[in-house]
Amino acid sequence: MIEAVDTRTRGLRSRREEAVAAASVVRRLDWVLLAATGALVGYGLWAIAGITRHDVSGNANYYVVRQGVYAALGLLGLVVAVFVDPEYYRRYRKQIYVGTLGLMVVVLLAGAVTRGSKRWLDLGFFKFQPSEFGKLLLVLFLAGVLADRAKRIGDSKTVLSAIGFAAGPIFLVFIQPALGTAMVYAAALAGVLFLAGTRWTHLAILGGATLVGALLVLWILPAAGHPVLKDYQQQRVVGFMHRNDDPRGATYNVTQSINAVGAGGATGRGVKGATQTNLNFLPEHATDFVFASVAEQRGFVGVSVLLLLYLLVIWRGLKVMAGARDAFSAIAAGGIVVALLFQIFINVGMTIGIAPITGIPLPFVSVGGSAMIANLLAIGVLEAIYVRGAGARRRR
């Protein structure tokens, strides 16, 4: 009888301790980052509601409802990620890496072909794009590798090993083909190397090698009769360099995007008056060129609000990095911020003609379930890092 009472007491104590621990985690959250992320998601849903209202005949809310479901799933993933200690990612980084590579190989072998690309696994009710989640997973893996070799970060072998590990996912994504996503992976690699304390000479060599590789892919090999990029990818690059040469062909998309941005003026045309978007003059107006659609409908004021929200998220992400409890958490947080910032810059840049068209979605706004869920998971990891960092500071 006494033993039974003691068992029940231990069970109650365990549940009470778990509740106290959960309350402590919630109390230490970065609520500014959460609020900014929530505002971005809400802004994106509001924008998509107006942008896609004419896309599905008889169902004006089709895309916004679907995007809302993805956002809800992403928020659930964010909550789960907050309660996962980042140390687990470091401990199981090998499994994370192997799983990431495995998913990408499965995509190439059995992925659904859409517009000549194999990027999705068709699950029936949901088209899953592993490369979007790979952005976060690769950062976590590389952060673990570099943190464990922090004392040897000045050794060229450490840098080469990180590059070698990253080369696998980058190559598998590149041949899908998904040039934009491969560029995000490369930017994340550069970011984590810089944040880990890699020597400037090594970074300069890496930058030079990247430049040589770009020249080989874009100029030297095609000139020798061995093109690496697909025809449409080459046309995008040529169109970026010579935008006025083919306004009805290769440069049509970016021309219409720039027209939409300019047509928005200061306060926008509104949903009904946005002819570029409503009449489909602007291709991919809810995905790749969603920023141009927002600019046409909401004008300079609307996109300024959006960019300020992004700035707030980036600032809080940097704050998370600065307050991380260990090297792994700091590198991981910084890598997430770099990848997010790179995507924002390239997507906005290509809509106004200062960056080539690459198909990178605008985080939290572009229609797409995988990107929405993956980005919210990344915010959840940032929050988990912030919570543990705040706890470590309090104990000190």
BAVOGU-866200 format. One record per atom (N, C-alpha, C): y negated, x, z; residue in one letter. Coordinates in pm, whole numbers, padded with zeros to 5 digits, always signed. Last residue first. Layout:
// BAVOGU-866200
YXZa...
This chain:
// BAVOGU-866200
-03134+02421-01508r-03199+02550-01480r-03318+02534-01387r-03093+02150-01535r-03010+02223-01441r-03069+02358-01406r-03283+02093-01734r-03297+02031-01602r-03215+02106-01497r-03183+02231-01952r-03312+02270-01895r-03330+02214-01755r-02947+02088-01995a-02938+02229-01958a-03069+02276-01895a-03051+01839-02069g-02969+01851-01948g-02960+01994-01900g-03178+01904-02306a-03259+01855-02195a-03181+01866-02064a-02952+01974-02458g-03057+02073-02430g-03143+02034-02313g-02820+01732-02470r-02757+01843-02398r-02857+01953-02366r-03014+01586-02618v-02971+01539-02486v-02910+01654-02406v-03028+01731-02859y-03146+01717-02773y-03107+01680-02630y-02772+01696-02962i-02819+01832-02931i-02938+01825-02835i-02775+01421-03000a-02676+01479-02909a-02717+01620-02868a-02978+01400-03192e-02998+01341-03059e-02899+01400-02958e-02848+01528-03406l-02973+01583-03351l-02999+01529-03211l-02641+01344-03445v-02609+01481-03402v-02733+01548-03344v-02793+01123-03532g-02713+01114-03409g-02676+01251-03355g-02888+01222-03771i-02984+01195-03663i-02911+01184-03530i-02643+01227-03907a-02715+01352-03883a-02819+01336-03772a-02590+00954-03922l-02501+01039-03842l-02570+01172-03809l-02792+00888-04100l-02800+00838-03963l-02705+00913-03870l-02694+01017-04329n-02823+01057-04272n-02839+01008-04128n-02452+00879-04373a-02451+01022-04344a-02581+01068-04281a-02544+00619-04428i-02459+00642-04312i-02461+00790-04273i-02698+00665-04665m-02756+00602-04546m-02675+00635-04421m-02508+00777-04840a-02627+00854-04801a-02688+00796-04673a-02322+00565-04865s-02280+00695-04813s-02400+00775-04762s-02474+00347-04977g-02415+00340-04844g-02382+00476-04785g-02778+00300-05135g-02656+00380-05132g-02600+00387-04992g-03111+00307-05234v-02992+00224-05220v-02868+00314-05229v-03343+00509-05052s-03266+00484-05173s-03143+00398-05144s-03408+00543-04770v-03475+00444-04856v-03391+00410-04978v-03289+00745-04628f-03316+00621-04556f-03381+00513-04644f-03391+00996-04860p-03325+00960-04734p-03380+00833-04670p-03354+00947-05195l-03459+00957-05094l-03401+00908-04961l-03098+01139-05369p-03157+01015-05315p-03265+01044-05213p-03109+01340-05655i-03104+01343-05508i-03168+01215-05454i-03118+01375-05930g-03035+01268-05875g-03019+01272-05725g-03286+01555-06054t-03156+01603-06007t-03067+01494-05948t-03549+01651-06255i-03468+01535-06212i-03328+01584-06176i-03760+01915-06125p-03670+01856-06226p-03590+01741-06168p-04091+01861-05997a-03955+01911-05976a-03865+01845-06081a-04323+01734-06053i-04334+01874-06010i-04199+01935-05976i-04325+01459-06121g-04321+01559-06225g-04334+01703-06183g-04296+01264-05940i-04433+01289-05984i-04442+01409-06079i-04028+01256-05893t-04091+01131-05935t-04235+01152-05981t-03967+01509-05802m-03924+01473-05937m-03988+01343-05984m-04084+01507-05543g-04134+01596-05647g-04093+01554-05786g-03923+01330-05403v-04063+01295-05426v-04119+01379-05539v-03684+01484-05414n-03690+01347-05465n-03833+01305-05495n-03759+01733-05301i-03711+01727-05439i-03721+01585-05495i-03841+01656-05038f-03932+01728-05128f-03888+01714-05273f-03611+01533-04932i-03737+01458-04943i-03828+01524-05046i-03428+01746-04941q-03402+01623-05016q-03530+01542-05036q-03551+01929-04766f-03529+01965-04907f-03506+01840-04992f-03537+01792-04523l-03668+01823-04582l-03654+01855-04730l-03257+01789-04483l-03332+01665-04493l-03466+01687-04563l-03200+02065-04466a-03136+01983-04569a-03213+01853-04591a-03359+02133-04241v-03384+02195-04371v-03325+02111-04484v-03235+01977-04039v-03376+01955-04074v-03408+02012-04211v-02980+02093-04033i-02996+01950-04064i-03138+01920-04109i-03047+02354-03955g-02984+02329-04084g-02997+02184-04128g-03146+02310-03696g-03233+02361-03800g-03177+02338-03939g-02912+02221-03568a-03029+02133-03577a-03123+02178-03688a-02752+02454-03598a-02710+02326-03656a-02828+02231-03672a-02899+02641-03451i-02876+02663-03594i-02837+02533-03663i-02891+02521-03195a-03019+02549-03260a-03002+02565-03410a-02616+02511-03140s-02693+02386-03148s-02825+02407-03220s-02555+02790-03139f-02490+02697-03232f-02573+02570-03250f-02712+02890-02926a-02739+02931-03065a-02677+02834-03164a-02801+02627-02689d-02732+02749-02732d-02760+02774-02879d-02962+02407-02636r-02908+02481-02521r-02841+02612-02561r-03279+02351-02801a-03132+02349-02797a-03079+02441-02687a-03549+02328-02847g-03500+02304-02711g-03350+02303-02698g-03585+02374-03118a-03650+02464-03023a-03595+02448-02882a-03446+02154-03230m-03398+02291-03252m-03455+02387-03147m-03614+01945-03149v-03475+01949-03104v-03420+02091-03117v-03839+02015-03295k-03846+02017-03148k-03706+02020-03088k-03748+01965-03549l-03781+02103-03513l-03791+02118-03361l-03726+01688-03526g-03607+01768-03551g-03629+01914-03516g-03992+01616-03499r-03903+01598-03383r-03773+01675-03401r-04076+01685-03761w-04135+01749-03643w-04044+01735-03521w-03921+01509-03916i-03904+01653-03932i-03959+01727-03809i-04024+01263-03827v-03882+01294-03808v-03859+01444-03817v-04290+01288-03912l-04261+01270-03770l-04115+01304-03740l-04259+01303-04187l-04318+01416-04116l-04286+01408-03967l-04165+01045-04238y-04078+01161-04263y-04129+01283-04186y-04398+00908-04172l-04276+00884-04095l-04177+00998-04115l-04564+01003-04373l-04597+01033-04234l-04476+01009-04143l-04444+00888-04597l-04442+01033-04581l-04477+01076-04438l-04500+00613-04547l-04362+00662-04560l-04355+00813-04535l-04778+00612-04552v-04707+00571-04430v-04565+00625-04432v-04812+00688-04818s-04864+00774-04711s-04796+00740-04578s-04713+00475-04959v-04635+00599-04961v-04686+00697-04855v-04916+00283-04893g-04776+00261-04860g-04695+00389-04857g-05150+00398-04995v-05140+00367-04852v-04994+00353-04811v-05098+00409-05268f-05116+00533-05192f-05101+00509-05042f-04869+00128-05329g-04983+00215-05352g-04985+00340-05264g-04669-00058-05336r-04744-00044-05209r-04861+00054-05219r-04564-00058-05598q-04579-00184-05524q-04673-00172-05405q-04572+00212-05679e-04629+00106-05765e-04656-00020-05685e-04446+00342-05467a-04585+00377-05500a-04649+00268-05586a-04191+00233-05482v-04272+00208-05362v-04418+00235-05393v-04118+00343-05729s-04125+00197-05713s-04210+00160-05592s-04117+00613-05667a-04212+00564-05767a-04228+00413-05757a-03905+00615-05486f-04038+00651-05439f-04145+00603-05536f-03684+00556-05644v-03731+00454-05552v-03871+00487-05499v-03543+00693-05838f-03688+00680-05851f-03747+00573-05759f-03270+00682-05760d-03336+00811-05782d-03488+00801-05780d-03284+00374-05669t-03207+00490-05625t-03288+00618-05644t-03425+00173-05783a-03386+00154-05642a-03311+00273-05587a-03470+00239-06047h-03587+00217-05961h-03552+00193-05815h-03342+00339-06278e-03294+00376-06143e-03403+00355-06039e-03634+00339-06495p-03489+00343-06470p-03458+00382-06326p-03894+00131-06550l-03861+00246-06465l-03711+00245-06436l-03883-00102-06683f-03934+00012-06757f-03900+00142-06682f-03798-00336-06554n-03702-00228-06579n-03752-00121-06675n-03978-00518-06468l-03934-00531-06607l-03843-00418-06652l-04031-00434-06205n-03974-00566-06230n-03917-00581-06370n-04145-00173-06236t-04022-00196-06161t-03955-00326-06202t-04367-00211-06397q-04277-00099-06424q-04142-00121-06358q-04502-00428-06274t-04432-00447-06401t-04335-00334-06432t-04579-00558-05999a-04522-00427-06031a-04438-00435-06158a-04668-00804-05911g-04744-00737-06015g-04688-00603-06059g-04497-00886-05707k-04504-00964-05830k-04573-00888-05943k-04540-00691-05504v-04407-00712-05561v-04415-00783-05695v-04836-00484-05553g-04758-00589-05490g-04625-00609-05561g-04970-00271-05651r-04975-00395-05729r-04907-00512-05660r-05159-00063-05420g-05042-00113-05489g-05063-00244-05562g-05378+00060-05307t-05305-00036-05224t-05186-00099-05295t-05456+00257-05499a-05473+00279-05355a-05384+00188-05271a-05217+00274-05766g-05352+00288-05712g-05353+00308-05562g-04990+00226-05919g-05002+00167-05786g-05140+00175-05726g-04993+00371-06151a-05032+00231-06159a-05052+00168-06023a-04893+00621-06078g-05035+00607-06106g-05082+00463-06107g-04621+00555-06050v-04695+00609-05936v-04845+00590-05957v-04562+00471-06312a-04549+00377-06200a-04629+00424-06079a-04603+00708-06457n-04684+00589-06487n-04681+00490-06371n-04402+00863-06346i-04541+00902-06325i-04635+00785-06354i-04182+00717-06446s-04202+00733-06303s-04346+00769-06271s-04205+00744-06720q-04220+00610-06662q-04244+00618-06512q-04155+01021-06730t-04281+00966-06781t-04308+00828-06721t-03899+01042-06632v-04008+01099-06552v-04143+01048-06600v-03760+00903-06842n-03753+00862-06702n-03872+00912-06620n-03819+01046-07081y-03859+00906-07064y-03865+00867-06917y-03744+01294-07160t-03847+01285-07056t-03893+01141-07030t-03555+01255-07360a-03516+01325-07239a-03616+01310-07127a-03733+01015-07512g-03595+01059-07496g-03568+01121-07362g-03996+00967-07539r-03907+00852-07556r-03761+00887-07535r-04125+01214-07510p-04153+01107-07413p-04063+00985-07426p-04085+01508-07566d-03992+01400-07601d-04010+01282-07506d-04291+01682-07486d-04228+01700-07616d-04142+01582-07660d-04399+01677-07236n-04467+01599-07339n-04401+01606-07475n-04250+01851-07072r-04246+01708-07047r-04305+01625-07161r-04093+02102-07059h-04172+02057-07173h-04179+01904-07170h-03957+02138-06821m-04041+02248-06869m-04135+02204-06981m-03822+01895-06803f-03914+01935-06696f-04009+02045-06742f-03666+01903-07034g-03771+01802-07022g-03871+01835-06913g-03489+02104-06966v-03581+02125-07078v-03697+02027-07070v-03358+01970-06755v-03428+02096-06730v-03530+02123-06839v-03253+01749-06890r-03344+01730-06777r-03425+01856-06749r-03086+01867-07077q-03202+01793-07124q-03303+01770-07012q-02891+01970-06908q-02975+02061-06983q-03102+01991-07032q-02781+01729-06823q-02844+01816-06725q-02936+01917-06793q-02673+01627-07056y-02783+01553-06995y-02855+01637-06889y-02472+01821-07108d-02584+01802-07201d-02702+01733-07134d-02389+02017-06814k-02366+01909-06909k-02490+01889-06995k-02404+02379-06786l-02445+02244-06750l-02402+02143-06856l-02315+02599-06932v-02251+02565-06804v-02281+02421-06765v-02253+02713-07264p-02331+02630-07170p-02250+02596-07045p-02228+02959-07441h-02138+02918-07333h-02215+02836-07230h-02392+03081-07626g-02296+02982-07673g-02197+02937-07569g-02587+03238-07530a-02470+03308-07584a-02362+03211-07631a-02760+03054-07425a-02804+03128-07544a-02687+03200-07610a-02614+02974-07194p-02633+02880-07306p-02675+02950-07435p-02633+03229-07050l-02504+03178-07098l-02520+03072-07208l-02922+03247-07011i-02842+03353-07072i-02711+03299-07129i-03022+02986-06899w-03073+03053-07018w-02972+03146-07084w-02905+02864-06677l-03006+02791-06753l-03042+02855-06887l-02717+03043-06571v-02680+02905-06597v-02776+02837-06694v-02864+03285-06551l-02737+03279-06624l-02702+03136-06665l-03077+03205-06391l-03102+03251-06528l-02976+03248-06612l-02938+03145-06154a-03010+03040-06224a-03039+03078-06369a-02842+03404-06090g-02749+03295-06119g-02814+03181-06195g-03085+03531-06040v-03000+03577-06150v-02901+03469-06191v-03166+03383-05813l-03248+03383-05935l-03166+03426-06056l-02963+03453-05635t-02981+03313-05674t-03061+03302-05803t-03012+03724-05607a-02886+03681-05668a-02894+03536-05713a-03261+03711-05478g-03250+03772-05610g-03123+03730-05682g-03184+03588-05237g-03279+03522-05326g-03273+03577-05467g-03016+03789-05138l-02961+03657-05166l-03052+03580-05261l-03204+03989-05103i-03094+04010-05197i-03032+03878-05237i-03359+03866-04905a-03420+03901-05034a-03313+03923-05141a-03174+03847-04697l-03228+03724-04756l-03291+03750-04892l-03139+04120-04647h-03025+04040-04693h-03072+03910-04757h-03396+04183-04561t-03341+04250-04680t-03223+04171-04737t-03422+04032-04330w-03503+03997-04447w-03450+04062-04574w-03116+03941-04163r-03218+04038-04200r-03293+03995-04326r-03075+03631-03989t-03033+03724-04095t-03149+03816-04133t-03104+03443-03788g-03162+03575-03769g-03117+03678-03871g-03038+03182-03817a-02946+03263-03737a-02998+03404-03715a-03228+03089-03993l-03241+03053-03852l-03149+03134-03761l-03128+03193-04236f-03260+03232-04186f-03271+03207-04036f-02882+03060-04251l-02886+03206-04249l-03019+03255-04193l-02964+02794-04261v-02889+02839-04144v-02886+02993-04136v-03105+02796-04513g-03169+02758-04387g-03096+02811-04266g-02913+02861-04702a-03027+02950-04682a-03095+02923-04549a-02748+02632-04668l-02695+02766-04645l-02810+02864-04618l-02925+02431-04749a-02875+02431-04611a-02820+02568-04574a-02952+02502-05019a-03070+02505-04932a-03028+02509-04785a-02691+02452-05104a-02744+02588-05111a-02867+02603-05021a-02678+02175-05064y-02585+02263-04993y-02639+02405-04990y-02873+02098-05249v-02893+02069-05106v-02803+02159-05022v-02750+02176-05487m-02875+02241-05447m-02905+02218-05299m-02540+01996-05491a-02510+02139-05479a-02634+02217-05437a-02689+01764-05537t-02620+01781-05409t-02582+01926-05386t-02778+01819-05801g-02872+01798-05693g-02809+01820-05556g-02539+01834-05952l-02625+01952-05938l-02720+01937-05820l-02256+01732-05972a-02365+01680-05888a-02456+01797-05855a-01995+01640-06202p-02098+01732-06157p-02205+01661-06074p-01852+01830-06016q-01826+01685-06020q-01882+01615-06143q-01914+02097-05993i-01831+02058-06108i-01800+01910-06110i-02063+02104-05752f-02128+02137-05879f-02048+02087-05999f-01872+02059-05557v-01973+01957-05581v-02038+01979-05718v-01727+02297-05573l-01657+02170-05592l-01755+02055-05619l-01931+02487-05514f-01864+02485-05644f-01798+02350-05672f-01992+02420-05248i-02097+02416-05350i-02034+02407-05489i-01744+02458-05112p-01802+02323-05127p-01908+02315-05236p-01731+02753-05167g-01627+02656-05200g-01681+02514-05217g-01957+02881-05066a-01936+02878-05210a-01832+02773-05252a-01948+02892-04792a-02030+02787-04853a-02003+02773-05002a-01784+03117-04757f-01739+02987-04708f-01816+02873-04776f-01952+03313-04872g-01820+03285-04928g-01767+03149-04884g-02170+03309-04699i-02189+03271-04839i-02055+03235-04904i-02041+03399-04467a-02105+03267-04469a-02125+03218-04611a-01961+03653-04556s-01859+03555-04517s-01916+03414-04517s-02206+03777-04601l-02117+03753-04715l-02009+03650-04680l-02301+03794-04337v-02374+03715-04437v-02284+03680-04554v-02107+03963-04228t-02130+03830-04171t-02200+03740-04271t-02136+04193-04381k-02010+04118-04388k-02025+03977-04332k-02381+04299-04309s-02371+04232-04439s-02241+04152-04451s-02502+04248-03985d-02397+04307-04068d-02385+04229-04198d-02668+04106-03826g-02729+04207-03912g-02631+04275-04005g-02499+03955-03675i-02572+03886-03780i-02641+03984-03875i-02338+04016-03465r-02316+04092-03589r-02392+04030-03705r-02393+03846-03264k-02419+03988-03237k-02401+04074-03361k-02306+03603-03376a-02450+03626-03355a-02482+03774-03333a-02076+03482-03451r-02097+03620-03496r-02244+03661-03477r-02089+03228-03362d-01982+03311-03307d-01998+03458-03345d-02298+03137-03524a-02318+03147-03379a-02212+03236-03315a-02180+03135-03777l-02289+03228-03750l-02315+03244-03600l-01982+02932-03746v-01947+03067-03793v-02054+03168-03752v-02136+02710-03666g-02032+02764-03579g-01995+02906-03616g-02297+02675-03892a-02360+02703-03763a-02260+02762-03666a-02103+02608-04080l-02173+02735-04093l-02243+02774-03963l-02028+02351-03977f-01931+02460-03990f-02002+02595-03995f-02267+02206-03990l-02199+02224-03861l-02100+02339-03867l-02318+02217-04269v-02413+02275-04174v-02345+02302-04040v-02098+02073-04365l-02113+02214-04401l-02209+02285-04305l-02149+01817-04261l-02031+01891-04218l-02042+02039-04250l-02385+01737-04396l-02384+01753-04250l-02268+01841-04206l-02291+01739-04660k-02417+01805-04625k-02422+01834-04476k-02066+01576-04667g-02047+01720-04670g-02173+01798-04636g-02158+01325-04697f-02120+01364-04562f-02100+01515-04553f-02196+01342-04974e-02309+01309-04887e-02280+01349-04742e-01942+01391-05075s-02041+01499-05082s-02164+01470-04996s-01795+01150-05058p-01776+01254-04957p-01884+01362-04959p-01874+00836-05095q-01915+00961-05159q-01907+01075-05058q-01703+00538-05150f-01729+00644-05053f-01761+00773-05127f-01757+00216-05203k-01746+00341-05277k-01796+00455-05188k-01578-00053-05067f-01684+00046-05046f-01655+00169-05131f-01368-00214-05114f-01484-00279-05052f-01602-00183-05040f-01232+00000-05273g-01229-00144-05298g-01353-00212-05245g-01277+00264-05250l-01192+00204-05148l-01181+00053-05163l-01315+00519-05461d-01326+00374-05461d-01225+00315-05362d-01498+00797-05409l-01364+00743-05387l-01378+00592-05372l-01719+00967-05635w-01689+00861-05539w-01539+00837-05528w-01772+01143-05836r-01836+01170-05708r-01790+01074-05598r-01748+01241-06139k-01651+01204-06036k-01709+01240-05901k-01932+01124-06423s-01922+01205-06302s-01814+01150-06208s-01972+00952-06635g-01924+01086-06663g-01909+01176-06543g-02044+00712-06512r-02139+00784-06598r-02100+00930-06618r-01792+00752-06290t-01911+00671-06315t-02012+00756-06391t-01464+00747-06191v-01556+00805-06289v-01670+00708-06314v-01335+00792-05868a-01378+00697-05970a-01481+00763-06061a-01096+01056-05800g-01222+00985-05783g-01252+00891-05897g-00874+01218-05795a-00852+01072-05799a-00980+00992-05786a-00959+01487-05815l-00828+01446-05866l-00816+01296-05885l-01210+01501-05703l-01191+01554-05838l-01059+01507-05899l-01153+01388-05451v-01251+01324-05540v-01229+01370-05684v-00982+01581-05346v-00930+01446-05374v-01023+01371-05469v-01166+01786-05311v-01057+01804-05407v-00998+01669-05445v-01319+01673-05110m-01382+01701-05239m-01278+01725-05348m-01136+01659-04900l-01194+01537-04954l-01255+01559-05092l-01088+01937-04858g-00981+01846-04899g-01034+01718-04962g-01335+02030-04766l-01282+02078-04893l-01175+01984-04947l-01340+01886-04522t-01445+01869-04621t-01397+01913-04759t-01113+01986-04389g-01122+01843-04423g-01227+01817-04530g-01188+02252-04358v-01070+02220-04440v-01074+02072-04482v-01412+02215-04185y-01425+02281-04316y-01309+02243-04409y-01300+02091-03962i-01410+02027-04034i-01420+02084-04175i-01119+02286-03880q-01068+02156-03926q-01174+02080-04005q-01304+02480-03806k-01207+02507-03913k-01151+02378-03970k-01445+02363-03593r-01514+02387-03720r-01416+02415-03835r-01391+02281-03335y-01304+02234-03443y-01365+02257-03581y-01595+02394-03183r-01455+02424-03151r-01363+02389-03266r-01825+02283-03292r-01805+02428-03295r-01658+02462-03275r-01785+02018-03231y-01798+02058-03372y-01775+02208-03387y-01784+02029-02954y-01662+01990-03023y-01668+02031-03170y-02045+02082-02888e-01949+02190-02871e-01817+02159-02942e-02186+01844-02898p-02184+01931-03017p-02084+02046-03009p-02023+01569-02759d-02082+01699-02729d-02074+01787-02853d-02100+01247-02844v-02007+01357-02874v-02078+01489-02848v-02290+01055-02814f-02203+01078-02699f-02098+01187-02725f-02412+01045-03063v-02491+01084-02947v-02401+01123-02830v-02217+00938-03231a-02248+01081-03241a-02327+01130-03121a-02233+00664-03167v-02111+00739-03134v-02141+00889-03131v-02488+00609-03271v-02461+00590-03128v-02338+00670-03085v-02443+00663-03545l-02543+00738-03469l-02516+00730-03320l-02258+00464-03611g-02217+00604-03614g-02312+00693-03537g-02434+00247-03587l-02316+00254-03500l-02264+00398-03494l-02606+00313-03794l-02658+00310-03657l-02544+00314-03555l-02431+00280-04013g-02488+00411-03982g-02542+00418-03841g-02386+00007-04002l-02274+00098-03983l-02323+00238-03947l-02649-00077-04056a-02586-00114-03929a-02466-00023-03899a-02682+00025-04314a-02767+00074-04207a-02707+00043-04070a-02496-00133-04451y-02476+00012-04443y-02560+00073-04330y-02623-00380-04419v-02489-00359-04363v-02461-00210-04348v-02856-00334-04564g-02865-00363-04422g-02731-00343-04352g-02758-00312-04820q-02815-00193-04758q-02830-00210-04607q-02685-00580-04856r-02584-00474-04859r-02633-00347-04792r-02937-00698-04841v-02833-00735-04745v-02726-00627-04739v-03063-00579-05057v-03117-00555-04924v-03016-00593-04816v-02909-00666-05277y-02914-00524-05242y-02966-00501-05101y-02943-00957-05268y-02813-00890-05276y-02819-00747-05224y-03156-01129-05270n-03136-01046-05149n-03008-00965-05152n-03154-01282-05498a-03264-01186-05481a-03241-01090-05365a-02952-01406-05694n-02932-01353-05558n-03034-01242-05534n-03003-01481-05954g-02956-01582-05861g-02934-01534-05719g-02939-01164-06082s-02980-01301-06112s-02918-01400-06014s-03048-00881-05944v-02928-00964-05951v-02971-01109-05969v-03312-00782-05959d-03201-00705-06015d-03074-00786-06031d-03537-00879-05842h-03505-00931-05976h-03382-00865-06036h-03557-00745-05599r-03549-00891-05595r-03514-00952-05731r-03579-00475-05550t-03456-00523-05615t-03449-00675-05626t-03825-00430-05424i-03793-00355-05545i-03676-00418-05621i-03826-00585-05190g-03920-00613-05298g-03881-00550-05429g-03614-00473-05049a-03620-00618-05067a-03714-00656-05180a-03686-00206-05034i-03576-00245-05123i-03576-00395-05149i-03888-00219-04836a-03919-00176-04972a-03812-00221-05070a-03738-00302-04613w-03851-00383-04660w-03886-00349-04804w-03566-00085-04592l-03511-00219-04619l-03620-00312-04672l-03752+00122-04536g-03668+00126-04654g-03612-00010-04691g-03855+00036-04292y-03946+00048-04407y-03865+00047-04536y-03622+00059-04135g-03686-00071-04155g-03779-00071-04275g-03582+00338-04153v-03479+00245-04201v-03539+00107-04229v-03824+00425-04035l-03789+00462-04172l-03686+00368-04231l-03801+00318-03779a-03912+00274-03864a-03884+00308-04010a-03579+00461-03687g-03571+00316-03700g-03680+00261-03790g-03697+00717-03686t-03583+00688-03773t-03567+00539-03795t-03894+00678-03491a-03933+00717-03627a-03821+00688-03726a-03731+00618-03270a-03828+00520-03318a-03870+00551-03462a-03589+00859-03239l-03519+00733-03266l-03613+00628-03325l-03799+01036-03188l-03715+01056-03305l-03641+00927-03342l-03884+00921-02947v-03977+00930-03060v-03900+00949-03190v-03672+00950-02776w-03704+00816-02821w-03805+00816-02935w-03429+01146-02726d-03561+01164-02787d-03599+01030-02850d-03259+01074-02415l-03274+01065-02561l-03417+01096-02605l-03212+01062-02146r-03264+01188-02200r-03281+01185-02351r-03105+00811-02095r-03234+00844-02035r-03296+00968-02100r-02856+00827-02217v-02957+00735-02271v-03096+00772-02221v-02731+01007-02040v-02749+01040-02182v-02860+00955-02242v-02728+00859-01804s-02802+00985-01809s-02829+01028-01952s-02560+00650-01872a-02701+00620-01842a-02786+00746-01848a-02322+00795-01897a-02379+00727-02014a-02526+00696-01993a-02290+00878-01630a-02305+00979-01736a-02368+00917-01860a-02257+00630-01505v-02370+00714-01468v-02397+00818-01576v-02020+00548-01628a-02141+00468-01646a-02266+00550-01613a-01846+00744-01533e-01868+00732-01677e-01997+00654-01704e-01854+00687-01260e-01903+00816-01308e-01931+00812-01458e-01733+00435-01261r-01870+00448-01214r-01931+00579-01263r-01478+00498-01348r-01561+00412-01434r-01707+00422-01393r-01400+00658-01129s-01404+00715-01264s-01493+00633-01356s-01407+00474-00919r-01496+00589-00915r-01511+00651-01054r-01206+00299-00999l-01343+00250-00990l-01443+00364-00991l-00989+00476-00982g-01023+00414-01110g-01166+00364-01111g-00987+00538-00710r-01013+00646-00806r-01052+00589-00942r-00924+00283-00612t-01052+00345-00576t-01088+00456-00674t-00667+00247-00711r-00774+00158-00757r-00911+00218-00728r-00542+00449-00562t-00543+00454-00708t-00653+00368-00764t-00575+00357-00300d-00638+00483-00339d-00646+00496-00491d-00418+00129-00307v-00562+00114-00284v-00635+00240-00330v-00169+00252-00339a-00219+00160-00442a-00369+00143-00429a-00144+00394-00100e-00148+00467-00226e-00205+00381-00337e-00126+00188+00084i-00241+00277+00092i-00257+00352-00039i+00121+00084+00000m+00000+00000+00000m-00125+00087+00000m
